Amino acid sequence: MTESTLQEVARDIGKAGGRAETAVVDALNEEQVDAFVDGVARKSESIDVSFNVISYGDIQQPLMEIDVDDFTFPITVATRTHFLTTRAAATHMIKQGSGVVLMFGGSGPQTLPGLGGFKVALDAMEGLRRQWAIELGPHGVRVVTMVTSGIIETIPRQAEGRAEIEEGIKKASLLNRTTTLEDVGSTAWFIASDKAAAITNATVNISSGAIPDY
């Protein structure tokens, strides 16, 4: 996402009565992530929520056809970025004795052929979430994953195969609807609030029934 795109989103938030500040940070760069989070902590005097949502650059092909570097790339990106951003935020959350780390994407017991390393990356994220939760829990820091089966609003209009992807998301739903960005925002707000104070080391499933729980 570019700086101009971020500013456009911030303006929309402002028009809706909210407040937002933007910054361009490489979420795979340790120095940039640490510097950004430290700067936010100095300015706001706390880090209450960490929410990492970046793309993994996955190439989806059958395992017998995919190049090994293309297979491992999304796994490395997913685990590296969530490790870096969580560690940076947790450094401050531990000191204040509270905080919530939200992960997005999640996993499930089923998969589809031809996904390359994408589903494996989501599975790896769940393992990372469990590890962070058990180590940060004694410090009052909660770690939770939100699980969806895909959000139609986020698929670029020009994306190849968009119609097929959209149809697949709709078909998988057990409800007469699919998950929306508003659903994500509302659920994230609940998880980050004190009303969810007993929830950690868990997934919150908002897939409209498309992904069954274990």
KAPE-V694738 format. One record per helix or strand. SS is the DSSP state (@ for helix, = for strand). FROM is the first residue (numbers start at 1). TO is the last residue. If there is no record, write none. Layout:
SS | FROM | TO
SS | FROM | TO
//
This chain:
@ | 3 | 15
@ | 30 | 44
= | 49 | 51
@ | 68 | 96
= | 99 | 105
@ | 118 | 139
= | 141 | 147
@ | 152 | 154
@ | 162 | 172
@ | 181 | 192
@ | 194 | 196
= | 202 | 205
//
